[in-house]
């Protein structure tokens, strides 16, 4: 499994009152998607999340965001951060972006968008400052 990065991920502070429970930097390759799924499943279980349907939704959506990062990001790395709040789970996937400032990020579409719309309380994907950041919130 890829090694966790201590301070290599640029933080995205969307979750108020939450704590980062897992971070991972890995190669931006298709094989990394499986590592992201395992990271989310293990971290939620290790932090006393017992609602299996919540864990399954978080893992499924993590797979969608990681796949999106592999397909539409740029650069060599895929950075993943999982945060927990009292009532919320947040996953952030960051890659480099070769988009110019103000240029619209390619939207997550099709099946992935339908899943995100159905299962999350909020999600988005943005490009700025040389990064592409996709994230979701799940209510606990």
Secondary structure, 3 states (H helix, E strand, C coil): CCCCCCCCCCCCCCCCCCEEEEEEEEECCCCHHHHHHHHHHHHHHHCCCCCHHHHHHHHHHHHHHHHHHHHHCEEEEEEEEEEECCCEEEEEEEEECCCCCCCCCCCCCHHHHHHHHHHCCEEEEEEECCEEEEEEEEEC
